[in-house]
Amino acid sequence: MEIRLDGRTAVITGGSKGLGLAMAKRFAESGAEVAILARGKPALDEAVSSIRSGTKTRIEGFVCDVARPQDTTDAYERLMTAFGKIDILVNNAGQSRLSTFENITDEMWQEDIEQKLMGAIRMTRHVWPQMKERRWGRVINVLSINAKQQRAGGAPTTVTRAAGLALTKVLAGEGAPHNVLVNALMVGSIISDQIARRAKARNDGVTLEQMIADVGKEIPLGRMGTADEFANVACFLASEAASYVTGAALPVDGGKAAFI
């Protein structure tokens, strides 16, 4: 079955790199008009250019820091001026930030909450009324498998991701009578820019390729996943093919979450 998004407009936060960029490309290839939001303009421009070179559908980029309330308001107004409607919202902004509890300051907590949780809340609040009015909408919250399986040393990220899962459930219940479907995708071990940065930060002589191989040994499927594989699942949830799926928290992790 070919998944198509023709006639739909999708907005992806954190869309200039990694999983966000992979989802933007996949959505565009499936016929959707796509808007990507990101904080850095150079990376945003590069992402838009790369997608435009491979598809004929419309793709636009907007500078936006979802941790800033006014940024989300301004971005929404620009999105509506450019596209007129938003059918699909993917809340993807935010990177993993891990530390031991006693080392996490109030500022670190607040920064993580603003970016991951409040950013998703604000963006969803903007698009929610129009989705309800048209009786069609998709909201996908990109979380982590640690949203369900918290671990020592995993804060503040696992705490905000768990809150994002609770938000997903609440919104799914409220959106269901209006055919607005809300689901979460829980990231496992996926090869991305973030993994490359972690490998570089180790500074212990272990190459990225070695790190990928080592991590893969801990996964039931025996390997790390790719950003394209993750994007395929997101595209399904964004489509009419997933018309009876809401309130789900789907792990894309090669089976790892089943054993932690």
VENPE-V806294 format. One record per residue. N is the residue number from 1. RES is the residue in one letter. PHI is phi as a letter, one per 40 degrees, with the letter a starting at -180 (none if undefined). BURIAL is b if it has 16 or more other C-alpha atoms within 10 Angstrom, else e. Layout:
n: {N/N}
res: {RES/RES}
phi: {PHI/PHI}
burial: {BURIAL/BURIAL}
This chain:
n: {1/2/3/4/5/6/7/8/9/10/11/12/13/14/15/16/17/18/19/20/21/22/23/24/25/26/27/28/29/30/31/32/33/34/35/36/37/38/39/40/41/42/43/44/45/46/47/48/49/50/51/52/53/54/55/56/57/58/59/60/61/62/63/64/65/66/67/68/69/70/71/72/73/74/75/76/77/78/79/80/81/82/83/84/85/86/87/88/89/90/91/92/93/94/95/96/97/98/99/100/101/102/103/104/105/106/107/108/109/110/111/112/113/114/115/116/117/118/119/120/121/122/123/124/125/126/127/128/129/130/131/132/133/134/135/136/137/138/139/140/141/142/143/144/145/146/147/148/149/150/151/152/153/154/155/156/157/158/159/160/161/162/163/164/165/166/167/168/169/170/171/172/173/174/175/176/177/178/179/180/181/182/183/184/185/186/187/188/189/190/191/192/193/194/195/196/197/198/199/200/201/202/203/204/205/206/207/208/209/210/211/212/213/214/215/216/217/218/219/220/221/222/223/224/225/226/227/228/229/230/231/232/233/234/235/236/237/238/239/240/241/242/243/244/245/246/247/248/249/250/251/252/253/254/255/256/257/258/259/260}
res: {M/E/I/R/L/D/G/R/T/A/V/I/T/G/G/S/K/G/L/G/L/A/M/A/K/R/F/A/E/S/G/A/E/V/A/I/L/A/R/G/K/P/A/L/D/E/A/V/S/S/I/R/S/G/T/K/T/R/I/E/G/F/V/C/D/V/A/R/P/Q/D/T/T/D/A/Y/E/R/L/M/T/A/F/G/K/I/D/I/L/V/N/N/A/G/Q/S/R/L/S/T/F/E/N/I/T/D/E/M/W/Q/E/D/I/E/Q/K/L/M/G/A/I/R/M/T/R/H/V/W/P/Q/M/K/E/R/R/W/G/R/V/I/N/V/L/S/I/N/A/K/Q/Q/R/A/G/G/A/P/T/T/V/T/R/A/A/G/L/A/L/T/K/V/L/A/G/E/G/A/P/H/N/V/L/V/N/A/L/M/V/G/S/I/I/S/D/Q/I/A/R/R/A/K/A/R/N/D/G/V/T/L/E/Q/M/I/A/D/V/G/K/E/I/P/L/G/R/M/G/T/A/D/E/F/A/N/V/A/C/F/L/A/S/E/A/A/S/Y/V/T/G/A/A/L/P/V/D/G/G/K/A/A/F/I}
phi: {none/c/c/b/b/d/g/b/b/b/b/b/c/f/c/c/a/f/c/c/c/c/c/d/c/c/c/c/c/c/h/c/c/b/b/b/b/a/c/c/c/d/c/c/c/c/c/c/c/c/c/c/c/b/a/c/c/c/b/b/b/b/c/a/b/c/c/b/d/c/c/c/c/c/c/c/c/c/c/c/c/c/b/g/a/b/c/b/b/b/c/b/c/h/b/c/b/b/a/c/d/c/c/c/c/d/c/c/d/c/c/c/c/c/c/c/c/c/c/c/c/c/c/c/c/c/c/d/d/c/c/c/c/c/f/a/a/b/b/b/b/c/b/b/c/c/c/b/b/c/b/d/g/c/c/c/d/c/c/c/c/c/c/c/c/c/c/d/c/c/c/c/c/c/c/d/c/b/g/b/c/b/b/b/b/b/c/b/c/b/c/a/d/c/c/c/c/c/c/c/c/c/f/b/g/c/c/d/c/c/c/c/c/c/c/d/c/c/b/d/c/g/a/c/c/b/c/c/c/c/c/c/c/c/c/c/c/c/c/c/c/b/c/b/b/a/g/c/b/c/c/b/a/g/g/c/c/c/b/b}
burial: {e/e/b/b/b/e/e/b/b/b/b/b/b/b/b/b/b/b/b/b/b/b/b/b/b/b/b/b/b/b/b/b/b/b/b/b/b/b/b/e/e/e/e/b/b/e/b/b/e/e/b/b/e/e/e/e/b/b/b/b/b/b/b/b/b/b/b/e/e/e/b/b/b/e/b/b/e/e/b/e/e/e/e/e/b/b/b/b/b/b/b/b/b/b/e/e/e/e/e/e/e/e/e/e/e/e/e/e/b/e/e/b/b/b/b/b/b/b/b/b/b/b/b/b/e/b/b/b/e/e/b/b/e/e/b/b/b/b/b/b/b/b/b/b/b/b/b/b/e/b/e/e/e/b/b/b/b/b/b/b/b/b/b/b/b/e/b/b/b/e/b/b/e/e/b/b/e/e/b/b/b/b/b/b/b/b/b/b/b/b/b/e/e/e/b/e/e/e/b/e/e/e/e/e/e/e/e/b/e/e/e/b/e/e/e/b/e/e/b/e/e/e/b/b/b/b/b/b/e/b/b/b/b/b/b/b/b/b/b/e/e/e/e/e/e/b/b/b/b/b/b/b/b/b/e/b/b/e/e/e}
